[in-house]
Amino acid sequence: MKATSSLNALHARPHRVAIFVSGNGTNCENIIRYFAQSTTIQISLVLSNKSDAYALTRAKRLGVPTIIVPKKDFNDASILLPILQSNDIDFIVLAGFLLMIPNFLIAAFPKRMINIHPALLPKFGGKGMYGHHVHKAVKAAGETETGFTVHWVSDVCDGGEIIAQYRTPLDSTDIVEDIAEKEHQLEMKYFPSVIEKVITEAF
């Protein structure tokens, strides 16, 4: 499967984006709302590996199709790729998606799939580093700043080429919840515009 159709087909319609998410989906909702009036980028599918992910409710409420793909099916190319193909997906955004991405999907979407990580990579990345685990590690390390990273997805967990990073200072009195909130506010403010820039440049 190709990540894109012909160039002519791409120019004739908005670039169709799938968001992969495993949890609450605040980023997912923020992204959907950001592109709601766009004529060039359309959030066309929200995919989750968890049936109880609240992100699915958020997406449905905003009129975006959703699908649940459990882990065993997600790792099956004969199941996952046709789902994306049937939805004419051009680009994938991982927004709090907790499964490792199989190599067949990376090959199908070369430089067409990005991930957001809630830390300043290469610090605090890799297996087990997600959500509050990251913010606890930032606090324990006595960091004076935190932020988020957007990177291309590769076969190394959190190891793909960095696209963008945004930073915010931390106070020594900040507790883990403060660190999480500061980082989250950065995501809300900047992540959608990073997506827009990356997709615009990719096509």
C-alpha positions in Angstrom: 0.0 0.0 0.0 1.1 3.5 -0.8 0.7 6.2 1.8 -0.5 8.6 -0.9 -2.3 8.3 -4.1 -1.3 10.1 -7.3 -0.2 13.7 -7.0 -3.2 14.8 -9.0 -5.6 13.1 -6.6 -3.9 14.7 -3.6 -4.3 18.2 -5.1 -7.9 17.5 -5.9 -8.9 17.0 -2.3 -7.8 17.8 1.3 -5.0 15.7 2.7 -6.7 13.1 4.8 -5.3 12.5 8.3 -5.8 9.7 10.8 -5.2 10.3 14.5 -4.1 7.3 16.5 -4.8 7.6 20.3 -5.1 5.4 23.3 -6.5 7.6 26.0 -8.5 10.7 27.0 -7.9 12.6 23.7 -7.6 16.2 24.7 -4.9 16.6 22.0 -7.1 14.7 19.6 -10.1 17.0 20.1 -7.8 20.1 19.9 -6.5 18.9 16.6 -9.9 18.1 15.2 -11.2 21.6 16.2 -8.1 23.3 14.7 -8.6 21.8 11.3 -12.5 21.9 11.3 -12.6 24.7 8.7 -9.5 23.8 6.8 -9.9 23.3 3.0 -6.5 21.5 2.7 -6.3 19.2 5.7 -9.1 17.0 7.0 -9.1 14.8 10.1 -10.8 11.8 8.5 -10.4 9.0 11.1 -9.6 8.5 14.8 -8.2 5.1 15.5 -7.7 3.6 19.0 -6.5 0.3 20.4 -8.8 0.7 23.4 -12.6 0.5 23.2 -12.9 2.7 26.3 -10.7 5.5 25.1 -12.6 8.8 25.7 -10.9 10.1 22.6 -13.4 8.1 20.6 -16.3 9.9 22.3 -14.7 13.3 21.6 -14.2 12.4 17.9 -17.8 11.1 17.4 -19.2 14.2 19.1 -17.3 16.3 16.5 -18.4 14.1 13.6 -15.1 12.3 12.9 -15.3 8.6 12.0 -13.8 6.3 14.6 -12.5 2.7 14.7 -11.2 0.4 17.4 -8.3 -1.8 16.4 -7.1 -4.1 19.2 -3.4 -4.8 19.5 -3.5 -8.2 17.8 -5.2 -6.7 14.7 -3.0 -3.6 14.8 0.0 -5.7 14.3 -1.6 -7.5 11.3 -0.8 -5.8 8.0 -3.7 -7.6 6.3 -6.1 -5.9 8.7 -4.6 -2.5 9.5 -3.5 -1.4 6.0 -6.9 -2.0 4.3 -8.5 0.1 7.0 -6.3 3.1 6.2 -6.5 2.5 2.5 -10.3 2.4 2.5 -10.3 5.7 4.3 -7.8 7.2 1.8 -5.5 8.2 4.6 -2.5 10.2 3.5 -0.9 11.0 6.9 -0.9 9.7 10.4 -0.6 11.6 13.7 0.1 9.7 16.9 -1.3 11.7 19.8 -0.9 9.7 23.0 -0.9 6.3 21.2 0.8 3.6 23.4 1.4 0.7 21.0 4.7 0.2 19.2 4.3 1.0 15.5 5.0 -2.1 13.3 7.6 -1.9 10.6 5.1 -2.5 7.8 3.2 0.6 8.8 6.4 2.7 8.8 7.2 1.4 5.4 3.7 2.2 4.1 3.9 5.8 5.4 7.5 7.0 4.9 7.8 10.5 6.3 4.0 10.5 6.6 3.7 9.6 10.3 4.6 11.8 13.3 4.5 11.3 17.0 4.3 13.7 19.9 6.3 13.0 23.1 5.8 14.9 26.4 9.5 15.7 27.0 12.5 17.2 25.3 14.0 14.2 23.5 16.4 12.5 23.6 15.9 13.0 27.3 13.1 10.9 29.0 12.2 8.8 25.9 12.0 5.2 25.1 10.0 2.2 26.5 7.9 3.0 29.5 8.3 6.7 29.1 4.8 8.1 28.6 2.3 10.3 30.4 3.0 10.9 34.1 6.0 8.5 34.0 7.8 11.2 32.0 6.8 14.0 34.2 7.9 12.1 37.3 11.2 11.5 35.7 11.6 15.2 34.8 10.9 16.1 38.5 13.3 13.5 39.8 16.1 14.7 37.6 15.7 18.3 38.8 15.2 19.7 35.3 14.8 23.4 35.0 12.7 23.1 31.9 10.3 20.8 30.1 8.4 20.7 26.9 7.3 18.4 24.1 8.9 17.0 20.9 7.3 16.2 17.6 9.3 13.6 15.6 9.0 11.3 12.6 8.1 7.7 13.6 10.9 5.2 13.1 11.5 1.6 14.2 13.2 3.0 17.4 10.8 4.0 20.2 10.9 7.8 20.4 14.0 7.7 18.2 12.8 9.2 15.0 14.2 12.5 13.5 13.1 15.5 15.6 10.8 17.9 13.7 10.1 20.5 16.4 10.4 21.1 20.2 8.7 23.6 22.4 10.0 24.5 25.9 8.8 26.0 29.1 10.7 26.8 32.3 10.1 25.0 35.5 10.3 26.2 39.1 12.0 24.2 41.8 8.6 24.2 43.7 6.7 22.6 40.8 5.3 19.3 41.7 4.7 16.5 39.1 1.2 17.8 38.4 2.5 21.3 37.7 5.1 19.9 35.3 2.4 17.9 33.5 0.1 21.0 33.2 2.8 23.3 31.9 3.8 20.7 29.3 0.2 20.0 28.3 -0.5 23.7 27.7 2.4 23.8 25.3 0.9 20.9 23.4 -2.5 22.6 23.2 -1.0 25.8 21.9 1.5 24.5 19.4 0.9 20.9 18.3 -1.8 21.6 15.7 0.2 24.3 13.9 3.2 21.9 13.8 1.0 19.3 12.2 -0.2 21.9 9.7 3.3 22.9 8.8 4.6 19.3 8.4 1.8 18.2 6.2 2.0 21.3 4.0 5.7 20.7 3.5 5.3 16.9 3.0 3.0 17.3 0.0 
